[in-house]
């Protein structure tokens, strides 16, 4: 993969979920309103282009960075939906979409199996983060507390999948083992 393709995939991953969220919510797309998000994607891409092979030697830091992103963006996506007045169910879906869609889109275009079809906890962690944030907000908890607790839950679940191979049971058709 050349640098331009690398930049494309990094940017697609970084802005894909938020773009989908903003389009579905009918609000201005965040990176069109503030191109600093594109500059962050560019800077991170340049850094990773030169140093990813070294970083990966120290275990799985890129997977952990993704886990932190899932945790944060699941909450941020849900919060944005609530801010514009959408329902709790829409807010949870927007949180999950914000956290996961960019990676799913990247994997699909790259012809890699998306994380959503792998047996480990990925989308479920985003669902737990967005869902718990929305529930805590509905119960009247302060937004900062709700966000911190929800992001921590999502990170705990995704971290367990990374460290311990946690997964949820998969569907099996009757009669199959």
N, C-alpha and C positions, 0 to 999 in steps of 0.2 A: 504494500500500500504506500503510495507516495504521500508527501506532506499535505497536499490539497485534499486528498481523500480522507486523510487522518483528521484534518481540520473540519471537513464536512461532517464526518461521523461524530466528532466531539461536540460540534455545535448542534447537530440534530438531537443528540442525546440531551444536551444541556437545556435546550429551549422547547423541545417537542411537546412535553407534557403541559407546560404552562401555556403554550400556544393553543393547544386543543382546548384547555380549560377556558381561556379568554374568549376564543371563538364561540364556544358553546354557551358561555355566560353572556355573550353580546356586549363585552366591554373591550376597550382598546387593548390590542395585543401588547404585552409588557415590553418586549424588546423593540417594537416599533416606536413606542413612546420614549424609550430610554436605551440608546444603543450601547450603553456601558455593559449590558448583559452580553452583547456580542464580543466586546473587547475582552471580557473575562474568559469567554470561550476560546478566543484567540490566544490569550496569554497562557491559559492552562494547556492548550494544545501544544504550543511551542515547548513549554516545560516538559510535558509528557513525551513529546517526540524525542527529546534528547535524553530523558532520564527514566523512562518507564522500565526499561530493562534492569536498571539498577534498583529501582524501587521494588520491583517484583522479586528480587533476590531475598528480600526481608519478609517473607511470608506472602500475605495477600492484602497489602494495603489498598489496592485499587478496589477490591471487593468491599473493604471497610469504608472507603470513601463513598461508594455507592450506597452502602447501608445507612450512612449518615444522611446522604441525600434523600433516600426514601423516607427516613424518619422525619426530616425537616419539611420536605415538600408535601408529604401527605397532610401534615398539619396546616401548612401555608395555603395549600389548595382549598382545603375545607374552610379555612378562615376567610379566604377571598369570596367564596360562594356565600357564606353567611353574611359577609359585609354588604354584598349587593342585594341581599334580601331573599335569597333562594331558600328552599325547604331543607330540612335536615338530611333527607335522603339524597337530594341533589348535591349537598355539601360533601357528604361522604364519597359519592362517586367522583366529584371534582378533586377531592383529596387523593383518591386512589389513582385517578388519571394523571394528575399533575406529577405524582411520584414515579409512575411506571411507564407512561406512554412513550417518552423519549427513548428509553432503553429498548422497549418492544419494537418501536419503529426502526431503530438502528439495527437490531438483530435481524429483523425481517428483511430489510434492504440488503444487509450483508449476507443473507442466506444462512444465518446461524439459527439454531433453535432458540426462540425467545425464552427468557426466564420464566414466563408465565406457564409454559408447558413442561418445565422441569419439575421434579418432585419436591424441590426444596421450598421453604417458606420465602416468598418474595412479595407477590401481590397481597398475600394474607397479612404480611407485616404492615403494608401501606393501609390496608383496610382497618387493621387494629388501631393504627395511629390516627387516621381520619375519624373513624367511628368513636373512639374514646374521646377525642377532642370535642366532637359535636355533642356527645352525651354530657361531658363535663360542663360545656358551655350552657346546655339546656338546664342543667341543675344549678346554674348560677355561680359556678366557680369563676374566679378571675381568669382573664384570658391568658395571662402569663403563666399561671399555675397550670391551667388546662393544656397549654401548648407544651410546657416542659414535661408534664406527666405523660401525655400522649406520644410525644416524640421518644421519650425514654422507653415506653412500651414497644413501640415499633422497632427501635434499635435493639432492644433485648431479644425480640423474636427473630429479627434478621441476623443478629449476632449469633444466636443459638444455631441457626441454620448454617452459618459459616463455620463456626467452631465445632459444633457437635453433629452436624448433618440432620438437624431437625426437619421434619416434613409432616404434612398432614396426610391422612389416608387418602388414596386416590379412588376414583370410581372404578368398580368392577362390575361388568355385566353379570347377571345371574347365570350360574352354571360354569363360570370361568374362575380359574384359580391363579 
